[in-house]
Amino acid sequence: MSIAEASVHVAEELMEKGDYHGAENPRQPGAALPTLARAARTRGRALMAQAEEDTACHFFESGDLPLPVPVRGAFEDVREAYELAKKLDPTCRRTQGELDVVSTFLRQLPPPAPPEQVESADVDVLVVGAGAAGIGCAMMLTKTFGLEKSRVLLVERGEEVGESFRRWPAEMRFISPSFNQQARAARTRGRALMTQAEENMSMTFFETGELPLSLRGSYESVRTAYELAKKLHPTCGKTQGELDKVSTLLRQLPPPTPPEQVESADVDVLVVGAGTAGIGCALMLTETFGLEKSRVLLVERGEEVGESFRRWPAEMRFISPSFNQQGWTDTFDLNAISKGTSPAYSLHSEHPSGAEYASYLSAIVETNKLHVRKLTEVVSVRDIGAAKELPLFAVDVRSVPSPEEKDVSPEPTTETLSARYIVWAAGEFQYPRRTDTTKERKEGEEKKSDGGEEVTRESMDIVWAAGEFQYPRNTSTTKERKEGEEKKRDEEKKGTKESMEGEEKKSDMGEERKKKMEIPGSELCLHNSQVRSWAEIPGDEFIIIGGYESGVDAAINLARAGKQCRVLASTPCWSTKTADPSAELAPYTAARLRDVTAPGFSSPPELLAPLRVVRVEKSETGGFDVTAEWKPAKEAPHAPLRMSVTTAPSQQPGVEGSIVVWHTPQAPILCTGFEGSVAAAAGHLFAFADDDKDGCLHGAPLLTEEDESTEVPGVFLVGPSVSHGSLSFCFVYKFRQRFAVVAGAICRGLGIDTRASVAECRKANMFLDEFSCCGDTCGDVADPPE
């Protein structure tokens, strides 16, 4: 049975049982139900288009407003398709919206023409009695089922409607309380429980000087009462205010006493790296989920937080715009790592530089008094937990000399910290892939292996947020690191034949995946992450290998500096059009590119695509030769409203398969992206997708619904390397919505009730765990004739 057949079978079983949420387990064939839902929704749209066309034709031919029975039936078929989609994916807002539209439309249609025998009737329904039952039934017939009000007649023998109630004795009352009364009762119970809890807390603290162990349970009972009141009367501001207070109080309570096996831990969570992902996760853990700040430690090897951003080229800017729209919409600044903050407001910059954004991160750390140790490097992580359910780690850290101390070379100090959980957020930019640095790192890994320092795989509870930027892609360093990883895997898997065979199979798949991305001679190139300023880079003529954001940004800034450059790209990204902002040039980048390619610009870049760079070699006459092969050209997408980029004096695409060689006096600039720290430094902790997807989805790590590694349970990933299916979380505004998912998993492991925190994150659009509405959500507003 195929996966699709199994999914249909499961869908039928679930529909019979009425358990439409049972398909949410990704390990069951029912994981394909959202796909079936999209198919049902697509069928509904096709039927809707056909029904609208039939309606228009009938009206044009006959001019009659009453629709024939077949056309009404067609719209009912549309509704049935959307209802099936709703059952298969109950949480999809898009399906619900379209279902509401067609249901409303059906209610607004005139009823079918009555049979000849009854067409002379004065009304369709005559209701005898205008009391509670009569008025309620008439309202249902007209408001809900759509009958014309003139065709429903209420007949009341009294002078006014509700005559029976007007004759009640003055003292008579309804015996059934309203929901508002029940809500007040629930709120009163919550207040009584709150008073009792505070009294117990005061008495125990007065007698023993300690908080009672049952205090958390007492306050949770209070919250349960207020939550019931909230459900009964959702719009009551008083109930919401008291619920917020007790939820805040619960978050501020100390966590439960840890089990004896892990109570000696120095911290609950150790975060490696104080960048966007690290600070964002630490802020989520402390401010929203209520962990004590002293129990969450950020370890940063740089001199300041946000070290990677401080190393950006001077001209580099965020491509996603910052704007302080909070308070006017349900969203907030795209580049903010938490609600209530805004780089646009703090920096007054729409596209912040790396240094500006680093100052924003520093301000968050200082304002929220997060616990950070700078100039501290993690050298090893060892699992010392007694059981997988109670993770505990020994983390060896050592001091890093500051820039002023590097000439003195003081002896680094090393110490061991213990932590119950580890969040890996080491960043990307500080690990450029160069032959010299990779060799040093490889020697360090071999030294650690010889010296007994190790990272144990079996039950590491790690959140990996190391990202991509510090791992530029080239050939030689990938090969050297792969040899080191294979040696480590041989040692780890020694004596376990079956497991070793599995690792070799994975290694072979990984090798095939990497071969597709490698360029022979790339070690001769200068990776764009190694540039500190495009204006100050020596030389006046450059070849850029690679396009999209990295390559185009390099071309723009070289052109603005008066330097000549030629871009060799595999795809004409300057004319690519998709609904996913991760797969096309950002509007900010496209606008700048149009500026430097406009007629009259002094040094426009030359844009060449589609090309596959075959190799880079040193030229016998000095400089470098770059050999490339023309790929098959594709027709540019239809984009009538977009301003095109002037590619002149660019060369027209050559014949497919033909070879061309360009010479450059300077080392070619490599802008082929970043391998990512997951593949480069944590490949043994994750399984990777074996597919042909391009860009940041190529060879993506496989994750569970909570961003947990499918290879090593307890290892989590946050940051730009996170992906689910065809969705890439490569921007801040995307991956920040997964901080709470990981933080919630950690806090549950610590024994903390996360319900209120999760609810708060959902309200703030910071808890994204349902992806059905994250795909293509836009289209052209107009398609004018050419």
VOLO-881624 format. One record per residue (C-alpha): x, y, z; residue in three letters. Coordinates in steps of 0.05 Angstrom, whole numbers, plus 5000, padded with zeros to 4 digits. Layout:
N
XYZALA
...
end
This chain:
786
500050005000MET
502850684980SER
503251275028ILE
497651624990ALA
493250994994GLU
494850925068ALA
493151655080SER
486451575045VAL
485050955086HIS
486751305151VAL
482551905130ALA
476551465119GLU
477451145187GLU
478151815221LEU
472052095187MET
467951495210GLU
470351605282LYS
469852365279GLY
477152405303ASP
479952895252TYR
485653115297HIS
488352405302GLY
492352505239ALA
497053015271GLU
502152475290ASN
507552535236PRO
509651815246ARG
502951565221GLN
500651535149PRO
495552065167GLY
501052575164ALA
498952655091ALA
492052895111LEU
493853635102PRO
495953465030THR
489153135019LEU
485953745049ALA
489554194999ARG
487153734944ALA
479953784969ALA
480654544973ARG
483354564902THR
477454144879ARG
472754634913GLY
475955224878ARG
475354874810ALA
468054714823LEU
466855424846MET
469755704781ALA
465455234740GLN
459155404781ALA
460356154772GLU
461256064697GLU
454755654692ASP
451056184733THR
453556744688ALA
451656354625CYS
444656204651HIS
443356924671PHE
445957184605PHE
441456704565GLU
435056754606SER
435757374649GLY
432456994706ASP
434957104777LEU
432356434806PRO
437855934792LEU
436255264762PRO
436754664808VAL
443254404775PRO
446855064787VAL
444755074860ARG
447054364865GLY
453754564836ALA
454855064892PHE
452854534942GLU
458254084913ASP
463154654924VAL
461054694997ARG
461853935005GLU
468953964978ALA
470854515027TYR
467454135084GLU
471753535068LEU
477953975067ALA
475854255135LYS
475053555164LYS
481953345139LEU
485353975164ASP
480854295218PRO
485654855236THR
486655155166CYS
483955865167ARG
484155915092ARG
479455325083THR
474755605136GLN
474556275102GLY
472755985034GLU
467655525066LEU
464456125100ASP
464056505034VAL
460555944995VAL
455855795054SER
453856525058THR
452856544983PHE
448355934985LEU
444156255040ARG
443356884999GLN
440856514937LEU
433356544924PRO
429855884939PRO
428255404882PRO
421855524844ALA
416255164880PRO
412354594846PRO
406154814808GLU
401454504860GLN
403954974916VAL
406455594880GLU
400055974899SER
401755944974ALA
401856635008ASP
407756455052VAL
412555875059ASP
412155815135VAL
406856055183LEU
409056065256VAL
403456055307VAL
405656445369GLY
410856995376ALA
413956755440GLY
420856475455ALA
419855855412ALA
416356215355GLY
421156795349ILE
427156335357GLY
424755875302CYS
423256455256ALA
430156745269MET
433256075252MET
429256015188LEU
431156705163THR
437956875192LYS
441156195190THR
437555805135PHE
436556415091GLY
428956425078LEU
426257095056GLU
423157445116LYS
416857605075SER
415756865067ARG
415756715142VAL
409856985181LEU
408956985256LEU
401757015281VAL
400857265353GLU
393957345385ARG
396657795440GLY
397558545434GLU
405158475436GLU
410157925423VAL
411957515485GLY
404957595513GLU
405756985558SER
411757285593PHE
408157945603ARG
402957555644ARG
408057245693TRP
407257425766PRO
411658015784ALA
415957585829GLU
417157025779MET
424256945751ARG
428056485703PHE
431055915743ILE
436855785692SER
442656255704PRO
445856595644SER
452956465623PHE
454757145651ASN
452256935719GLN
456156285714GLN
462256675694ALA
461557125755ARG
460856505798ALA
467256215769ALA
470856875779ARG
468356905851THR
471056205863ARG
477756415834GLY
478057005882ARG
476356565941ALA
481756065922LEU
486656635912MET
485156905982THR
486056206011GLN
492656105974ALA
495456775997GLU
493356626069GLU
496655946067ASN
502956246037MET
503356786091SER
502356296148MET
507455796122THR
512556326107PHE
511556646175PHE
512455976211GLU
518055666170THR
521056226128GLY
519755806065GLU
514355786013LEU
509555196019PRO
510754625970LEU
503354625952SER
503355365932LEU
504155235857ARG
498254745857GLY
493955255895SER
495255805845TYR
494055325787GLU
487155195817SER
486055945817VAL
488055995744ARG
483455415725THR
477555785757ALA
479256425719TYR
480156045654GLU
473155755663LEU
470456455675ALA
474056695612LYS
470856135570LYS
463956305597LEU
464757055585HIS
470457165536PRO
469757925532THR
470058075606CYS
476158525617GLY
475958425693LYS
476657665686THR
482357745635GLN
486058225682GLY
485657745741GLU
487657155697LEU
493757545672ASP
495757695744LYS
495556975769VAL
498956735705SER
504557245716THR
505057025789LEU
505656295769LEU
511356455721ARG
515056825777GLN
514656245825LEU
521055835831PRO
520855185791PRO
519354525825PRO
524954225865THR
529253825816PRO
530253075825PRO
536152875867GLU
540052625807GLN
540353325775VAL
539753795834GLU
547253935833SER
546854275764ALA
549954975763ASP
544655225715VAL
538254955684ASP
539955185614VAL
546655365583LEU
546055755518VAL
552155725473VAL
552456375435GLY
549457065449ALA
546857245380GLY
539757305353THR
537756585366ALA
541356525433GLY
538757175462ILE
531857055433GLY
531356365465CYS
534156615532ALA
529157185533LEU
523556705518MET
525756225573LEU
526356765626THR
521357315610GLU
515656895582THR
516556195611PHE
518956455678GLY
525756115689LEU
530156485739GLU
535256905701LYS
540856635745SER
539055925720ARG
539856105646VAL
546956245625LEU
549156515557LEU
556356355539VAL
559356815486GLU
566456745460ARG
566357435430GLY
568158075466GLU
560858315461GLU
554158005447VAL
552157985373GLY
559457875353GLU
557557595285SER
553758225266PHE
559658655287ARG
563858285235ARG
559058425177TRP
561958825118PRO
560959555132ALA
556059625074GLU
551759015091MET
544659145114ARG
538558745135PHE
534458605073ILE
527858535111SER
525359225130PRO
524359445202SER
518059855217PHE
514859985284ASN
507659795267GLN
506159495336GLN
499759745367GLY
496459855299TRP
496759135275THR
497358435304ASP
504458395278THR
510858745299PHE
517758925272ASP
520158385224LEU
527258405253ASN
525258415327ALA
526857795368ILE
521257925418SER
514658295419LYS
515158975453GLY
521859135419THR
523259445352SER
529959575317PRO
526360105275ALA
524360475338TYR
530860375377SER
535660495319LEU
531260925274HIS
533660505217SER
529460135165GLU
535159675143HIS
540059635202PRO
547459505192SER
550758935230GLY
553759415282ALA
546959745292GLU
543359085302TYR
548758855351ALA
547359475393SER
539959285393TYR
541758595419LEU
546258895472SER
540659355496ALA
535958755503ILE
541158385545VAL
542358985590GLU
535059185597THR
532858485615ASN
539158335657LYS
540557675622LEU
546257275650HIS
552057285600VAL
559257065604ARG
563357385549LYS
570157175522LEU
568356455541THR
568755875493GLU
565555195499VAL
570754645485VAL
566754015502SER
559953775524VAL
559353105561ARG
553052735580ASP
553452535653ILE
545952425664GLY
543551805700ALA
537651725653ALA
535152005587LYS
529052295623GLU
533652705669LEU
539053005624PRO
545253295657LEU
551453545622PHE
558553725641ALA
560754315597VAL
568154485594ASP
569255225579VAL
575555635574ARG
577156375572SER
578556725506VAL
583657285504PRO
580957965486SER
583858335426PRO
588358725473GLU
590958085506GLU
592457695443LYS
599557955438ASP
600857775511VAL
597957065501SER
595856935573PRO
594656215594GLU
587156075584PRO
583455845645THR
578755245639THR
572955035683GLU
567254555681THR
559954765687LEU
554054305695SER
547354435661ALA
540854055654ARG
539754295583TYR
544054615529ILE
541655095476VAL
546655125419TRP
546355815387ALA
553655895365ALA
552056275302GLY
555056235232GLU
559156845214PHE
565156695259GLN
566756045223TYR
568856235152PRO
570955625113ARG
578255735095ARG
583755225088THR
587955505144ASP
582455565196THR
579454885178THR
586254565187LYS
587054875255GLU
580054665275ARG
581353955250LYS
587853905290GLU
584054155351GLY
578753615342GLU
584053075335GLU
587553345397LYS
581053325436LYS
579752615413SER
586752395434ASP
586052755501GLY
579552425520GLY
574953025513GLU
568552815480GLU
561552995461VAL
557052405478THR
551452285428ARG
546651805461GLU
542352265504SER
544552975493MET
539053485505ASP
541554025459ILE
537954585422VAL
542354725360TRP
541855435336ALA
548555515302ALA
545555745236GLY
549355795171GLU
553156445161PHE
559756225194GLN
560355625148TYR
561555865077PRO
561455315024ARG
567755104988ASN
571154454968THR
577654345006SER
575254485076THR
569054045066THR
573553475047LYS
578253565106GLU
572553635156ARG
569053025126LYS
575352615137GLU
575452835210GLY
568052675219GLU
568951985188GLU
574651845237LYS
570352065296LYS
564451645271ARG
569151035265ASP
571251125337GLU
564151235363GLU
561250635324LYS
566950155335LYS
564349455350GLY
557249605325THR
556949345255LYS
549749485238GLU
550150195264SER
556650305226MET
553350075162GLU
547850575173GLY
552951135184GLU
556650935120GLU
550150965081LYS
548651655110LYS
555851865094SER
555051645022ASP
548552035014MET
551852645046GLY
557752584999GLU
553152574938GLU
549453174966ARG
555953564977LYS
558853394908LYS
553053754875LYS
555054394911MET
562654364907GLU
566954784860ILE
574054524847PRO
578955074866GLY
574155444911SER
579755474963GLU
583055994918LEU
577056454925CYS
575456984976LEU
568956835011HIS
564357425019ASN
564057315095SER
571457485098GLN
570458185070VAL
570258755121ARG
568759315070SER
567359264996TRP
569859964985ALA
576659815017GLU
577859134984ILE
584259164942PRO
583259154866GLY
578559454814ASP
576258844774GLU
572658234805PHE
568857614786ILE
563257414833ILE
561256674834ILE
554056604856GLY
547957034856GLY
541857154900TYR
542757584962GLU
550157474976SER
552457544904GLY
547958114885VAL
549558494949ASP
556958424933ALA
555858674862ALA
551759274885ILE
556959494936ASN
562859394889LEU
559259794835ALA
557760354884ARG
565160364902ALA
566860474828GLY
569559764817LYS
568159334757GLN
565058644771CYS
561958064733ARG
556757614766VAL
556656874746LEU
550056594772ALA
546655914763SER
539856254760THR
537956954735PRO
535657134805CYS
534657854784TRP
528457634745SER
526057064789THR
518957134816LYS
515956694870THR
510856784927ALA
516056544978ASP
520457135000PRO
525956645016SER
526656434943ALA
527257094907GLU
531157744915LEU
528458184970ALA
525158824944PRO
530559224979TYR
535958854941THR
532258884875ALA
531359644881ALA
538759744895ARG
540659304836LEU
536159704790ARG
539860334813ASP
546760084795VAL
544559784729THR
540660394706ALA
542960754643PRO
548361264659GLY
551160914721PHE
558760954718SER
560560234734SER
554659764726PRO
555759034743PRO
555458524687GLU
550157984703LEU
550957304670LEU
546356704678ALA
544856124675PRO
551955874686LEU
555155304725ARG
562255464747VAL
566454854732VAL
573055034765ARG
577555594789VAL
585055574773GLU
591156004780LYS
593156304713SER
600156214687GLU
600456954671THR
598157144741GLY
591257234768GLY
585856704763PHE
581756344709ASP
574556174721VAL
571555644676THR
563955594669ALA
558855214628GLU
552455504600TRP
546155174627LYS
539555134590PRO
536055814590ALA
528955854617LYS
523556344599GLU
522956924648ALA
516756904692PRO
510857364675HIS
511557974719ALA
507858554686PRO
507959014747LEU
515358934763ARG
520759394737MET
525958974700SER
533359004716VAL
537659264658THR
542858734647THR
546659094591ALA
552359044575PRO
551358324597SER
552757764550GLN
546757374523GLN
546356644546PRO
550756194505GLY
549255524474VAL
547455004526GLU
553754604545GLY
558655094514SER
564755284557ILE
567155984571VAL
573256214610VAL
574056894645TRP
580457184673HIS
580857614735THR
586957934767PRO
583857864837GLN
581757244874ALA
574457084853PRO
569357254906ILE
565456644928LEU
558056784942CYS
555256084938THR
552056105006GLY
553655765071PHE
554055025087GLU
551255185156GLY
553854985224SER
549054395228VAL
552154035169ALA
559154295185ALA
559554175260ALA
553453775281ALA
552553295223GLY
552852685269HIS
546952945309LEU
541953015252PHE
539352625193ALA
538953025128PHE
533853035072ALA
536252655011ASP
532953074957ASP
534353534899ASP
531754174929LYS
535654804917ASP
537755384962GLY
536955355037CYS
532554735033LEU
537954315000HIS
539953745047GLY
535954055104ALA
536353715173PRO
530353285188LEU
526353515249LEU
520253315289THR
514453785301GLU
518254085361GLU
524554185320ASP
527753585352GLU
532953175314SER
530152535285THR
537152235292GLU
538752385365VAL
532752495412PRO
533553095456GLY
537453505405VAL
533654115381PHE
534954625326LEU
533055355325VAL
534955915277GLY
535455985201PRO
536955245187SER
530055025211VAL
525554775156SER
519154365151HIS
517254085084GLY
517854635033SER
517855185086LEU
524555505104SER
525155915169PHE
531156315145CYS
529057015167PHE
528557285237VAL
521057395232TYR
520356655214LYS
524956285262PHE
523156735322ARG
516256405322GLN
519555745340ARG
523255995402PHE
517155855445ALA
516255155417VAL
523254955439VAL
522855355505ALA
516355005521GLY
519454325511ALA
525254495557ILE
520754785611CYS
516254175609ARG
522453755620GLY
523954185681LEU
516954025708GLY
513954715695ILE
506754825672ASP
507355195606THR
499955285588ARG
499556025605ALA
506156185572SER
504255815508VAL
497556175507ALA
501156845514GLU
505956675457CYS
500256475412ARG
496757125425LYS
503157495407ALA
504157105342ASN
510456785373MET
508356045375PHE
507955755305LEU
506155015307ASP
501254975249GLU
504155065179PHE
498254955132SER
497355715122CYS
504755895116CYS
505455765042GLY
503756194983ASP
499056725008THR
499357254955CYS
498257374881GLY
498457944831ASP
493258474843VAL
492758584769ALA
494858254705ASP
494358804652PRO
494658614579PRO
501458644547GLU
end
